Amino acid sequence: MKQFFLFFTFLLSINLVAQETHLKNLKQLTYGGDNAEAYFSFDGKFLSFQSNNKAWGLNCDQIFNLDIDKASLDTTYKPQLISTGKGRTTCSYFLPDNNFILYASTHAGGDDCPEAPEVQGKYLWAVYNSYDIFVADLKGKVVKQLTSTPGYDAEATVSPKGDKIVFTSDRSGDLELWTMNMDGTNQKQITFGLGYDGGAFFSPDGKKLVFRASRPQTNEEVKEYKELLSKGLVAPSSMEIFVCDIDGSNLTQITHLGKANWAPFFHPSGKKILFSSNHHSQRGYDFQLYIINLDGTGLEQITKASIFNAFPMFSPDGKKLVFSSNRNNHGTRDTNLFIADWVD
């Protein structure tokens, strides 16, 4: 019976992959641990990403630089460590010259991994107040610290124009989007609505931002949000996708799907948005990639295989898509990086 079940599961997986018509020549790039937030270099040859792979001696997430060609051919390939190996890291991104990577890290606040919160009965994210944004060269040497304000500074990404960085900070008392120049100067708050604004990316022309946000409405929701934030926590179970100009104007809510809609990224045309969502799921934890027009129409499901697919990013030339998925993990909890040719 067990062998029949495994064979049936295999056939089902093959069928679901065949239904992913926008993804061709799918390749796995990592093998083991949680690997996420993989973002292309500006020349499309490398990926910066975070991993907690125990086989690499990691206790919590660190930042790596992955050579796509090498990872595609060698399942034992270990990418270059970029972060210090101390503290916890998140949200890396190449600078336009492809020689430096920015990322957020807690290492200035201590060498150890900050303790994950112990929470009963609810899925929460920790917002560590020791996160700051750093820039390192490709050998891992920190060359600049871009933020130093007390509190959470993370989730930084770079404009395709190479002139601006967007990031999330709680320095104003709430988790809002901020922009700054490439050297860290002219830090400016651009969103002001109560809720967690984060995971922002620039449009291909550098004129707009797409991000995910929670917007507590009732008195009870507002109270819970503020109480959790005071403890360095957020509940990411209710988020929608928003778009605005890079100065925060023309703020528009794109999705009205309910549940968690997050990890958005612009389609190369600038007219659509790819994102991860569990709005369809009865179980909660079933995240698939979707694409939607900027006016909120034309919702289409992209992935079918596995129950976790997120962090999509198009290559600079728009021909490839990288994302994280727990497909092909042989029953473990591993989440790996996958790359595919994109078919419109």
matplotlib code that plots the C-alpha trace (Angstrom):
import matplotlib.pyplot as plt

x = [0.0, 2.8, 4.6, 1.3, 0.8, 4.3, 3.8, 0.5, 2.0, 4.8, 2.4, 0.3, 3.5, 4.4, 0.9, 1.0, 4.4, 3.0, 0.3, 2.8, 2.7, 4.6, 7.6, 9.9, 13.2, 12.9, 16.1, 16.8, 19.7, 20.0, 19.6, 18.8, 17.7, 15.6, 16.7, 14.8, 14.8, 17.0, 17.6, 19.5, 22.6, 22.2, 24.0, 21.8, 24.6, 24.4, 21.9, 22.1, 20.0, 19.7, 20.0, 20.1, 21.5, 22.8, 25.2, 27.0, 27.4, 24.7, 22.6, 20.4, 20.0, 23.2, 23.7, 25.3, 26.3, 25.3, 26.8, 23.8, 25.7, 27.7, 24.6, 22.7, 25.3, 26.6, 24.3, 27.2, 28.1, 28.4, 28.0, 30.2, 29.3, 28.8, 27.5, 29.7, 28.4, 27.4, 23.9, 20.9, 20.5, 17.8, 16.9, 20.1, 20.3, 23.1, 24.2, 24.2, 28.0, 27.5, 30.5, 28.7, 25.7, 23.6, 21.8, 20.2, 22.0, 21.8, 25.5, 26.2, 23.9, 25.6, 27.4, 24.7, 21.5, 18.7, 16.2, 13.0, 9.9, 8.0, 4.4, 1.4, -1.2, -0.4, 2.1, 4.2, 7.2, 9.9, 11.0, 14.4, 15.3, 19.0, 18.7, 20.6, 21.5, 25.1, 27.0, 29.7, 32.0, 31.9, 34.4, 32.2, 34.0, 31.6, 32.5, 29.6, 26.8, 23.8, 21.5, 22.2, 18.9, 17.7, 15.1, 14.3, 15.9, 15.7, 14.0, 16.1, 16.0, 17.6, 16.1, 16.9, 18.0, 20.7, 19.8, 17.6, 17.1, 13.8, 13.6, 11.3, 11.9, 10.0, 11.9, 8.7, 6.8, 5.3, 6.7, 6.8, 8.6, 11.5, 13.8, 17.4, 20.3, 22.7, 25.2, 22.6, 21.9, 18.5, 16.5, 12.8, 9.6, 7.1, 4.2, 2.2, -0.8, -1.0, 0.2, 3.2, 4.5, 7.3, 8.9, 9.0, 10.4, 10.8, 9.1, 11.3, 11.4, 12.2, 9.1, 6.8, 7.0, 5.1, 4.8, 2.7, 0.9, -1.3, -4.0, -5.7, -9.2, -11.2, -10.4, -9.5, -7.2, -5.5, -4.9, -3.5, -1.2, 0.2, 0.7, 2.6, 4.7, 5.7, 7.1, 8.9, 6.3, 3.9, 1.1, 1.5, -1.7, -3.6, -1.8, -2.7, -0.6, -0.2, 1.5, 2.6, 5.0, 8.5, 7.6, 4.6, 2.0, -0.8, -1.1, -3.3, -4.4, -4.2, -5.5, -8.6, -8.3, -8.1, -5.6, -1.8, -0.8, 2.9, 6.3, 5.2, 7.5, 6.8, 6.4, 9.0, 6.3, 5.6, 1.9, 1.5, 2.6, 3.6, 3.1, 2.5, -0.8, -2.8, -6.2, -7.4, -6.5, -8.7, -5.7, -3.9, -0.4, -0.7, 1.1, 1.1, 2.4, -0.2, 0.0, -2.4, -2.8, -2.1, -5.8, -6.6, -8.0, -6.8, -5.8, -4.0, -2.4, 1.2, 2.4, 0.6, 3.3, 4.0, 2.4, 4.9, 6.0, 7.2, 9.8, 9.6, 12.0, 12.5, 15.9, 17.0, 16.3, 12.9, 13.6, 14.0, 12.2, 13.8, 11.6, 11.6, 9.6, 9.3, 8.8, 11.2, 12.1, 11.4, 9.0, 11.3, 10.6, 13.4, 12.7, 15.0, 15.7, 14.5, 15.0, 13.0, 12.5, 9.5, 6.9, 4.2]
y = [0.0, 2.4, 1.8, 2.4, 5.7, 6.9, 6.0, 7.8, 10.8, 10.8, 10.6, 13.5, 15.6, 15.0, 16.0, 19.2, 20.2, 19.7, 22.2, 24.9, 26.1, 29.4, 27.5, 25.6, 23.8, 23.9, 23.3, 22.9, 25.1, 24.2, 21.0, 21.2, 23.6, 26.7, 28.7, 31.9, 35.4, 34.7, 37.8, 38.1, 40.1, 42.9, 40.8, 37.8, 35.4, 35.1, 35.0, 36.5, 34.5, 33.5, 30.0, 28.1, 24.8, 22.8, 21.0, 24.4, 24.7, 27.3, 27.9, 30.6, 32.4, 33.8, 35.4, 33.6, 34.4, 31.6, 31.1, 29.9, 27.9, 26.0, 25.3, 24.0, 21.4, 20.4, 19.2, 19.5, 23.1, 25.4, 29.1, 31.9, 33.1, 36.9, 37.8, 37.7, 34.3, 36.1, 37.1, 36.5, 37.9, 38.6, 40.3, 40.6, 42.4, 43.0, 46.6, 47.6, 47.0, 43.3, 43.6, 44.3, 42.9, 44.7, 42.7, 43.2, 41.6, 41.6, 40.9, 44.5, 43.6, 40.3, 37.3, 34.8, 34.1, 36.1, 33.8, 33.1, 34.1, 31.4, 31.8, 29.6, 29.0, 31.7, 32.0, 35.2, 36.8, 38.3, 41.9, 42.1, 45.6, 44.8, 44.6, 47.1, 47.2, 46.6, 46.4, 43.7, 42.8, 39.4, 38.0, 39.0, 42.0, 44.6, 47.9, 50.1, 50.3, 52.1, 52.4, 53.0, 54.2, 52.2, 49.6, 47.4, 48.3, 45.5, 44.3, 46.5, 46.3, 48.4, 50.3, 49.0, 52.6, 52.2, 55.4, 54.4, 51.8, 51.0, 49.4, 48.8, 50.5, 50.9, 54.1, 56.2, 53.8, 51.6, 49.4, 51.7, 51.9, 54.3, 55.2, 56.3, 57.1, 54.3, 55.6, 55.6, 59.4, 61.1, 58.5, 59.4, 57.8, 57.2, 55.2, 56.2, 53.8, 51.7, 48.2, 46.2, 47.6, 45.5, 43.4, 46.2, 46.1, 48.6, 48.5, 47.8, 51.5, 52.4, 54.7, 52.5, 50.2, 47.1, 45.8, 43.7, 45.3, 44.5, 47.0, 46.3, 47.9, 47.0, 48.2, 44.6, 44.2, 47.6, 46.7, 43.3, 44.7, 47.4, 44.9, 42.5, 45.2, 46.4, 42.9, 42.8, 40.6, 40.7, 38.3, 37.9, 36.0, 39.0, 40.9, 42.4, 43.7, 47.5, 49.7, 53.3, 55.8, 55.9, 59.0, 57.1, 58.9, 57.2, 54.4, 51.7, 48.3, 45.7, 42.5, 42.1, 38.3, 37.9, 35.8, 36.2, 37.8, 38.7, 38.4, 40.5, 41.3, 43.2, 41.3, 42.6, 44.5, 46.5, 45.9, 42.8, 41.5, 38.1, 37.2, 34.4, 33.7, 31.2, 32.8, 29.7, 27.3, 25.8, 24.7, 28.1, 26.7, 26.3, 29.1, 29.2, 31.8, 34.0, 36.8, 39.7, 42.9, 46.3, 47.1, 43.9, 41.9, 38.8, 36.7, 33.6, 30.8, 30.0, 27.1, 23.9, 21.5, 21.5, 23.5, 26.3, 28.5, 32.1, 34.8, 35.0, 37.2, 37.7, 37.9, 41.4, 40.3, 38.9, 35.5, 33.5, 33.2, 32.1, 31.2, 29.2, 25.9, 22.9, 20.6, 17.7, 17.7, 14.0, 14.5, 16.9, 20.5, 21.7, 24.7, 25.1, 27.5, 26.7, 28.5, 28.2, 29.7, 32.1, 31.6, 34.4]
z = [0.0, 0.9, -2.5, -4.3, -2.4, -3.3, -6.9, -7.0, -5.4, -8.0, -10.9, -9.3, -9.0, -12.6, -13.7, -11.7, -13.1, -16.6, -15.8, -15.0, -18.6, -17.9, -16.5, -18.9, -18.3, -14.5, -12.6, -8.9, -7.6, -3.9, -1.9, 1.8, 4.4, 3.9, 0.9, 0.1, -1.3, -4.2, -6.4, -9.6, -10.2, -12.7, -15.3, -14.6, -13.9, -10.1, -7.2, -3.8, -1.3, 2.4, 3.7, 7.0, 5.5, 8.4, 6.0, 5.6, 9.4, 9.8, 12.9, 11.3, 8.0, 6.3, 2.9, -0.1, -3.7, -6.0, -9.5, -11.5, -14.1, -11.4, -9.3, -12.3, -13.0, -9.5, -6.7, -4.2, -5.1, -2.1, -2.9, -1.5, 2.0, 1.8, 5.3, 8.4, 9.7, 12.9, 13.9, 11.6, 8.1, 5.6, 2.3, 0.2, -3.2, -5.7, -6.4, -10.1, -10.7, -9.6, -7.3, -4.1, -2.2, 0.4, 3.1, 6.5, 9.6, 13.4, 13.8, 15.1, 18.0, 18.8, 17.4, 18.2, 16.3, 18.0, 19.7, 17.8, 19.7, 21.6, 20.5, 21.2, 18.6, 16.0, 13.2, 13.7, 12.2, 14.4, 13.6, 15.3, 16.3, 15.8, 12.0, 10.0, 6.3, 5.2, 1.9, 1.4, -1.5, -3.1, -0.7, 2.3, 3.5, 4.9, 3.2, 4.4, 6.9, 5.3, 8.3, 12.0, 13.4, 16.4, 15.4, 12.5, 9.1, 6.5, 3.3, 1.1, -2.7, -5.5, -8.4, -11.9, -12.6, -9.9, -8.1, -5.2, -2.5, -0.8, 2.6, 5.6, 8.9, 12.2, 13.2, 13.0, 15.3, 12.6, 9.8, 6.8, 3.5, 3.2, 0.3, 0.3, -2.1, -3.0, -0.3, 2.4, 2.4, 2.1, 4.0, 3.5, 4.7, 1.8, 3.3, 6.4, 6.8, 9.9, 9.2, 8.1, 4.7, 3.4, 0.7, -1.8, -5.3, -8.1, -11.4, -14.5, -15.3, -11.7, -11.4, -9.2, -6.2, -5.5, -1.9, 0.5, 3.4, 6.3, 7.1, 10.4, 10.4, 13.5, 17.0, 17.9, 14.8, 15.5, 19.2, 18.3, 15.7, 18.0, 20.9, 18.7, 17.2, 20.7, 21.2, 17.9, 16.2, 13.3, 12.2, 8.4, 7.9, 6.3, 3.6, 0.2, -2.7, -3.2, -5.8, -5.5, -7.1, -5.6, -3.6, -2.1, -4.2, -6.2, -3.6, -5.0, -3.6, -6.3, -4.6, -2.5, -2.1, 1.7, 3.6, 2.9, -0.5, -0.5, -2.2, -5.2, -8.2, -11.4, -14.7, -17.2, -19.0, -15.9, -16.5, -14.3, -10.9, -9.8, -6.2, -3.7, -2.1, 0.0, -0.6, -2.4, 0.4, 3.0, 5.0, 5.2, 4.4, 0.7, -1.2, -5.0, -7.4, -9.2, -11.7, -11.9, -14.0, -12.4, -12.4, -10.4, -13.3, -15.0, -11.9, -13.1, -11.1, -12.2, -10.0, -9.1, -7.7, -3.9, -1.2, -0.9, -3.8, -3.1, -3.6, -7.4, -9.3, -13.1, -14.5, -15.8, -19.4, -18.4, -19.8, -16.5, -13.2, -9.9, -6.9, -3.7, -3.4, -1.3, -4.3, -4.7, -1.0, -0.5, 2.5, 4.4, 5.3, 3.0, 0.7, -2.2, -5.1, -8.6, -11.9, -15.1, -18.5, -18.4, -21.1, -21.4]

ax = plt.figure().add_subplot(projection="3d")
ax.plot(x, y, z, "-o")
ax.set_aspect("equal")
plt.show()
